[in-house]
Amino acid sequence: MKPKRNLFIGVTLFVLLAVLAVGQRMLENRAIAEAAGVQAPMFEVDPLWPKPLPNHWRIGSTIGVSVDAQDHVWIIHRPETLQEKEKYPLANPPAASCCFPASPVLEFDQAGNLIGNWGGKGEGYEWPVSNHGITVDYKGNVWIGGNGQGDAQVLKFTQNGKLLMQIGHQNKSQGSNDTANFSRPAKLFIDQATNELYVADGYSNKRVIVFDADTGQYKRHWGAYGNKPDDTNLGRYNPDTPPAQQFRNPVHCAELSKDGLLYVCDRSNDRIQVFKKDGMFVKEKFVANRTLGDGSVWDIAFSKDPQQKYLYLADGANEKVYIIDRASLEILTSFGDGGRQPGQFYAVHSIATDSKGNIYTTETYEGKRLQRFVYKGLGPVTKPDQGTVWPRAASR
């Protein structure tokens, strides 16, 4: 009887394991099928873009990117962040033949060719101690901020680098309710409908402030939840305490959608806050809310469909770009990973899109580069994190 009993137990276990395996496969297939119902933009890194810079040039920490109406890609970087060994020819005597710092402002065409360069100290304006952020507006003007000590100004140039206007002056800031000066402003956006300049202000101030983009006349400003800004030191961010009623530094971006909603990067608080143009608070979204240190919400861009259905969020601490449904602020998926290879990031700092839907990112600290991610259309979301989105043809 014992052999028969053992045989019966063995067959029973085999059947149970088979049923469990089938059940597991069914659950997995169901999860994939359910996920396939969610569509999101898909991207692949272009490892050969942009083309190498001329003149043995190198770029430093790259802290701004913008795309103009011609789909030219503009970046701003910090030449002074290059290490001594990266600029040997400037030593006295020259220590080697390579390399030289590139001009702070660089313009690339769609093929990745460098077609323009300028920037730095000049007559008639105060170049930032530490430049930060670049925006090309709907008229083709180029706007620059700065987050260095004493930087309290924003600058407006032509595309050839001729100064058009300076708002604010270095070392003149009187805090977050000063209507004439900034304090280490991070990024700018110009509203075509009203010709208003929105400034994420910034690394010392804790507000969004709005000016007329032609005259520089002050319009309005506000802090988190639409509150009057308060410069009280909030201490370190703690995800286990109630949400802070003021922004923490830095207020890192202020991006306006076509339907008149302003999305603000409250970077160290790990949140996006959404406002109407008049500063009325609408809603907020916490992203990777246990991210400490640099925070998770660095910069925002929108998809290029007429409804701007998707929002792209650069997270330079977790080294990824989130793809978010703009209406619900639900995270659909993400791509990227930490590393030096194409498609990976070291402190992904700024993000922009062109008319074709391609994404451009820049990296600060030791990242020091510009990357392009090619839009591949909508596809099913099958996993929350895609990792490095390497070109499929190259991975065969």
C-alpha positions as CSV (number, residue, x, y, z in Angstrom):
1,M,0.0,0.0,0.0
2,K,2.9,2.4,0.8
3,P,4.2,2.6,-2.8
4,K,0.7,3.4,-4.1
5,R,0.2,6.0,-1.3
6,N,3.5,7.7,-2.2
7,L,2.6,7.6,-5.9
8,F,-0.8,9.2,-5.1
9,I,1.0,11.9,-3.1
10,G,3.5,12.5,-5.8
11,V,0.8,12.8,-8.5
12,T,-1.2,15.2,-6.3
13,L,1.8,17.4,-5.7
14,F,2.6,17.4,-9.4
15,V,-0.9,18.4,-10.3
16,L,-1.0,21.2,-7.6
17,L,2.4,22.6,-8.9
18,A,1.1,22.5,-12.4
19,V,-2.1,24.3,-11.4
20,L,-0.1,26.9,-9.5
21,A,2.2,27.4,-12.5
22,V,-0.8,27.9,-14.8
23,G,-2.4,30.2,-12.3
24,Q,0.8,32.3,-12.0
25,R,1.1,32.5,-15.8
26,M,-2.6,33.6,-16.0
27,L,-2.0,36.3,-13.4
28,E,1.1,37.5,-15.2
29,N,-0.7,37.5,-18.6
30,R,-3.6,39.3,-17.0
31,A,-1.2,42.0,-15.5
32,I,0.5,42.4,-18.9
33,A,-2.9,42.6,-20.7
34,E,-4.2,45.2,-18.2
35,A,-1.0,47.2,-18.5
36,A,-1.2,47.0,-22.3
37,G,-4.4,49.0,-22.0
38,V,-2.4,51.9,-20.7
39,Q,-0.6,53.8,-23.5
40,A,2.4,56.1,-23.0
41,P,5.0,57.8,-25.2
42,M,8.0,55.5,-25.9
43,F,11.6,56.7,-26.5
44,E,15.0,55.5,-27.5
45,V,18.3,57.3,-26.9
46,D,20.1,58.5,-29.9
47,P,23.7,57.7,-28.9
48,L,25.2,59.6,-31.9
49,W,23.6,63.0,-31.1
50,P,24.8,65.7,-30.9
51,K,27.9,65.6,-33.1
52,P,31.3,66.2,-31.5
53,L,32.1,69.9,-30.7
54,P,34.7,71.7,-32.7
55,N,37.9,73.5,-31.5
56,H,38.7,70.9,-28.8
57,W,35.8,72.4,-26.8
58,R,34.3,70.8,-23.7
59,I,31.2,71.7,-21.8
60,G,30.9,71.9,-18.0
61,S,27.8,71.3,-15.8
62,T,24.9,71.7,-18.2
63,I,22.0,73.4,-16.4
64,G,19.6,74.4,-19.1
65,V,18.0,73.3,-22.3
66,S,15.4,74.9,-24.6
67,V,14.0,74.2,-28.1
68,D,13.1,77.1,-30.4
69,A,10.5,77.4,-33.1
70,Q,12.9,76.1,-35.7
71,D,13.6,73.0,-33.5
72,H,17.1,74.3,-32.7
73,V,18.3,73.0,-29.4
74,W,19.8,75.6,-27.0
75,I,21.8,74.7,-23.9
76,I,23.6,76.7,-21.2
77,H,26.6,75.3,-19.2
78,R,29.2,76.5,-16.7
79,P,32.7,76.6,-18.2
80,E,34.1,77.3,-14.8
81,T,33.1,73.8,-13.6
82,L,35.6,72.1,-15.9
83,Q,38.4,70.5,-13.9
84,E,42.0,71.7,-14.4
85,K,42.9,68.6,-16.5
86,E,39.9,69.4,-18.8
87,K,41.4,72.8,-19.8
88,Y,45.2,72.2,-19.8
89,P,45.9,74.7,-22.7
90,L,44.8,77.5,-20.3
91,A,47.6,76.7,-17.9
92,N,50.7,79.0,-17.8
93,P,52.6,77.6,-19.6
94,P,50.0,75.4,-21.5
95,A,50.1,71.8,-20.2
96,A,48.7,70.1,-23.2
97,S,46.9,70.8,-26.5
98,C,43.5,69.7,-25.3
99,C,41.0,71.0,-24.3
100,F,39.2,74.4,-24.1
101,P,35.9,75.5,-22.4
102,A,33.1,76.1,-24.9
103,S,31.1,79.3,-24.8
104,P,28.3,79.2,-22.2
105,V,25.4,79.3,-24.7
106,L,25.4,76.7,-27.5
107,E,22.9,76.3,-30.3
108,F,22.5,73.0,-32.2
109,D,20.5,72.1,-35.3
110,Q,18.4,69.0,-35.7
111,A,21.3,67.1,-37.2
112,G,23.4,67.8,-34.0
113,N,25.7,70.4,-35.6
114,L,26.8,73.3,-33.4
115,I,25.6,76.4,-35.3
116,G,25.9,79.2,-32.7
117,N,27.8,80.1,-29.5
118,W,28.1,83.1,-27.2
119,G,27.7,84.2,-23.7
120,G,29.7,85.4,-20.6
121,K,30.6,88.7,-19.2
122,G,30.0,91.8,-21.4
123,E,29.3,95.5,-21.4
124,G,26.0,96.8,-20.2
125,Y,24.8,93.8,-18.2
126,E,25.6,91.6,-15.2
127,W,26.3,88.0,-16.3
128,P,25.4,85.6,-13.5
129,V,28.0,84.4,-11.1
130,S,26.6,80.9,-11.8
131,N,24.2,80.8,-14.8
132,H,21.2,78.6,-14.5
133,G,18.4,77.8,-17.0
134,I,17.8,79.0,-20.5
135,T,14.5,79.6,-22.3
136,V,13.9,80.7,-25.9
137,D,10.5,82.4,-26.0
138,Y,7.9,82.5,-28.8
139,K,9.5,85.6,-30.3
140,G,12.9,83.9,-30.4
141,N,14.4,85.8,-27.5
142,V,16.8,84.0,-25.2
143,W,16.3,84.3,-21.4
144,I,18.9,83.3,-18.8
145,G,18.8,83.1,-15.0
146,G,21.5,82.5,-12.4
147,N,21.8,80.8,-9.0
148,G,25.1,82.1,-7.8
149,Q,25.7,84.1,-4.6
150,G,24.3,87.5,-5.2
151,D,22.6,86.7,-8.5
152,A,19.3,88.7,-8.4
153,Q,18.8,89.3,-12.1
154,V,17.4,87.7,-15.3
155,L,18.8,88.6,-18.7
156,K,17.0,88.8,-22.1
157,F,19.1,88.5,-25.3
158,T,18.7,88.2,-29.1
159,Q,19.7,84.8,-30.6
160,N,23.1,86.4,-31.4
161,G,23.7,87.4,-27.8
162,K,22.8,91.1,-27.9
163,L,21.3,92.3,-24.6
164,L,17.7,93.3,-24.8
165,M,16.8,93.7,-21.1
166,Q,18.0,93.1,-17.6
167,I,15.5,92.8,-14.7
168,G,16.9,93.0,-11.2
169,H,20.5,93.6,-10.1
170,Q,23.2,91.6,-8.4
171,N,23.3,91.8,-4.6
172,K,20.1,93.8,-4.4
173,S,17.6,91.2,-3.3
174,Q,15.4,92.0,-0.4
175,G,13.8,88.6,-0.1
176,S,10.8,86.7,-1.4
177,N,8.5,89.8,-1.4
178,D,10.8,92.1,-3.3
179,T,9.1,93.1,-6.5
180,A,12.2,94.5,-8.2
181,N,14.9,91.8,-7.8
182,F,15.1,88.1,-7.7
183,S,17.3,85.9,-5.5
184,R,19.1,83.2,-7.4
185,P,16.4,82.5,-10.0
186,A,16.4,79.1,-11.5
187,K,14.2,79.0,-14.7
188,L,11.9,81.1,-16.8
189,F,8.8,80.7,-19.0
190,I,7.1,83.2,-21.3
191,D,3.4,83.1,-21.9
192,Q,2.6,83.8,-25.5
193,A,-1.1,84.6,-24.7
194,T,-0.2,87.4,-22.3
195,N,3.5,88.1,-23.0
196,E,4.2,87.5,-19.3
197,L,7.4,86.2,-17.9
198,Y,7.1,83.6,-15.2
199,V,10.2,83.0,-13.0
200,A,10.9,80.1,-10.7
201,D,12.7,82.2,-8.0
202,G,14.5,80.1,-6.8
203,Y,17.6,79.0,-4.9
204,S,17.2,81.7,-2.1
205,N,13.7,83.1,-2.7
206,K,10.7,80.8,-2.3
207,R,8.2,81.9,-4.9
208,V,6.9,82.3,-8.5
209,I,7.0,85.8,-9.8
210,V,5.6,87.3,-12.9
211,F,6.7,90.3,-15.1
212,D,5.8,91.9,-18.4
213,A,8.2,90.3,-20.8
214,D,8.8,93.5,-22.8
215,T,8.8,96.2,-20.2
216,G,10.0,94.3,-17.2
217,Q,7.1,95.6,-15.1
218,Y,6.2,93.6,-12.0
219,K,2.8,91.9,-12.1
220,R,2.3,89.4,-9.2
221,H,4.0,86.7,-7.1
222,W,3.1,83.9,-4.7
223,G,4.4,81.0,-2.7
224,A,3.3,77.4,-2.1
225,Y,-0.5,76.8,-2.2
226,G,-0.8,80.4,-3.3
227,N,0.4,81.7,0.1
228,K,2.3,84.9,0.6
229,P,6.0,83.8,0.5
230,D,7.8,83.5,3.8
231,D,11.6,83.2,4.0
232,T,11.6,81.3,7.3
233,N,14.1,78.4,7.2
234,L,11.9,75.3,7.1
235,G,14.8,72.9,7.9
236,R,15.4,69.7,6.1
237,Y,12.5,68.0,4.2
238,N,10.9,65.2,6.2
239,P,8.4,63.0,4.3
240,D,6.7,61.9,7.6
241,T,5.6,65.4,8.6
242,P,2.6,67.3,7.1
243,P,3.3,69.0,3.7
244,A,5.2,72.3,4.0
245,Q,3.0,75.4,3.5
246,Q,5.9,77.1,1.8
247,F,8.3,76.1,-1.0
248,R,11.7,74.8,-0.1
249,N,14.7,75.9,-2.0
250,P,15.1,75.5,-4.8
251,V,11.9,76.5,-6.6
252,H,13.3,74.9,-9.7
253,C,10.9,75.3,-12.6
254,A,7.6,77.0,-13.5
255,E,6.1,75.6,-16.8
256,L,2.9,76.8,-18.3
257,S,0.6,74.5,-20.3
258,K,-1.6,75.5,-23.2
259,D,-4.7,75.3,-21.0
260,G,-3.3,77.9,-18.6
261,L,-2.0,75.7,-15.8
262,L,1.3,76.5,-14.2
263,Y,3.4,73.5,-13.0
264,V,6.0,74.4,-10.4
265,C,8.9,72.2,-9.4
266,D,9.2,72.3,-5.6
267,R,12.3,70.2,-5.9
268,S,13.4,69.5,-2.3
269,N,9.8,68.9,-1.2
270,D,9.5,66.2,-3.8
271,R,6.3,67.7,-5.3
272,I,4.8,69.4,-8.3
273,Q,2.3,72.2,-7.4
274,V,-0.2,73.3,-10.0
275,F,-1.7,76.8,-10.2
276,K,-3.8,79.0,-12.4
277,K,-2.1,82.0,-13.9
278,D,-3.3,84.2,-11.1
279,G,-1.6,82.1,-8.5
280,M,-4.7,80.1,-7.4
281,F,-3.7,76.7,-6.2
282,V,-5.2,73.8,-8.1
283,K,-3.5,70.5,-6.9
284,E,-0.2,68.9,-6.1
285,K,1.6,65.6,-6.7
286,F,4.3,64.1,-4.6
287,V,6.9,62.1,-6.6
288,A,9.2,59.5,-5.0
289,N,8.4,61.3,-1.8
290,R,11.1,59.6,0.3
291,T,13.8,61.2,-1.9
292,L,16.1,63.3,0.4
293,G,19.1,65.5,-0.4
294,D,18.6,66.9,-3.9
295,G,14.9,66.1,-4.1
296,S,13.0,64.4,-7.0
297,V,11.3,67.2,-8.9
298,W,13.9,68.9,-11.1
299,D,12.3,70.0,-14.4
300,I,9.2,69.6,-16.5
301,A,8.3,69.5,-20.2
302,F,5.1,68.6,-22.0
303,S,4.3,66.2,-24.8
304,K,3.7,67.9,-28.2
305,D,0.2,66.7,-28.9
306,P,-2.4,69.5,-29.0
307,Q,-3.8,68.5,-25.5
308,Q,-0.3,68.1,-24.0
309,K,-1.6,64.8,-22.6
310,Y,1.7,63.8,-21.0
311,L,4.1,65.5,-18.7
312,Y,7.8,64.6,-18.6
313,L,9.6,65.0,-15.2
314,A,13.3,65.0,-14.8
315,D,14.5,63.5,-11.5
316,G,18.2,64.1,-11.0
317,A,18.4,62.2,-7.7
318,N,16.8,58.9,-8.8
319,E,18.3,59.4,-12.3
320,K,15.2,58.9,-14.5
321,V,12.6,60.7,-16.5
322,Y,9.0,60.0,-15.4
323,I,6.1,59.9,-18.0
324,I,3.0,61.3,-16.3
325,D,-0.6,61.6,-17.3
326,R,-1.0,65.4,-17.1
327,A,-4.7,65.3,-16.2
328,S,-4.5,62.9,-13.3
329,L,-0.8,63.4,-12.5
330,E,-0.5,59.6,-12.4
331,I,3.0,58.2,-13.1
332,L,2.6,55.8,-16.1
333,T,6.2,54.7,-16.5
334,S,9.8,56.0,-16.5
335,F,13.1,55.6,-18.3
336,G,16.7,56.1,-17.4
337,D,19.2,54.8,-14.9
338,G,22.4,56.0,-13.3
339,G,25.5,55.7,-15.4
340,R,27.8,57.3,-17.9
341,Q,26.6,55.5,-21.1
342,P,24.0,56.9,-23.5
343,G,20.5,56.7,-22.1
344,Q,21.8,56.8,-18.6
345,F,22.1,59.9,-16.3
346,Y,24.3,61.6,-13.8
347,A,22.1,64.3,-12.3
348,V,19.6,64.8,-15.1
349,H,18.8,68.5,-14.6
350,S,16.8,70.0,-17.4
351,I,14.4,68.7,-20.0
352,A,12.7,70.0,-23.2
353,T,10.8,68.7,-26.2
354,D,10.8,69.5,-29.9
355,S,8.0,69.6,-32.4
356,K,8.5,65.9,-33.3
357,G,8.1,64.9,-29.7
358,N,11.7,64.1,-29.1
359,I,13.1,64.7,-25.6
360,Y,16.3,66.6,-24.8
361,T,18.0,66.4,-21.4
362,T,21.1,68.0,-19.8
363,E,23.1,66.9,-16.8
364,T,24.7,68.9,-14.1
365,Y,27.5,68.2,-11.6
366,E,29.9,65.7,-13.3
367,G,27.2,64.7,-15.9
368,K,28.2,67.6,-18.2
369,R,26.3,66.6,-21.3
370,L,23.3,66.9,-23.6
371,Q,21.3,63.9,-24.8
372,R,18.4,63.3,-27.2
373,F,15.7,60.6,-26.8
374,V,13.8,59.9,-30.0
375,Y,10.0,59.7,-29.8
376,K,8.9,56.2,-31.1
377,G,5.1,56.7,-30.8
378,L,2.7,55.4,-28.2
379,G,3.1,52.0,-26.8
380,P,1.7,49.7,-24.1
381,V,3.1,50.2,-20.6
382,T,4.3,46.8,-19.4
383,K,6.6,47.9,-16.5
384,P,6.9,50.9,-14.2
385,D,10.6,51.5,-14.9
386,Q,12.1,50.9,-18.4
387,G,15.7,51.5,-17.5
388,T,18.1,52.4,-20.2
389,V,16.1,52.8,-23.4
390,W,18.7,51.6,-25.8
391,P,17.9,51.6,-29.6
392,R,16.3,48.2,-30.4
393,A,18.1,47.9,-33.7
394,A,21.5,48.3,-32.0
395,S,20.7,45.7,-29.3
396,R,20.2,42.8,-31.7
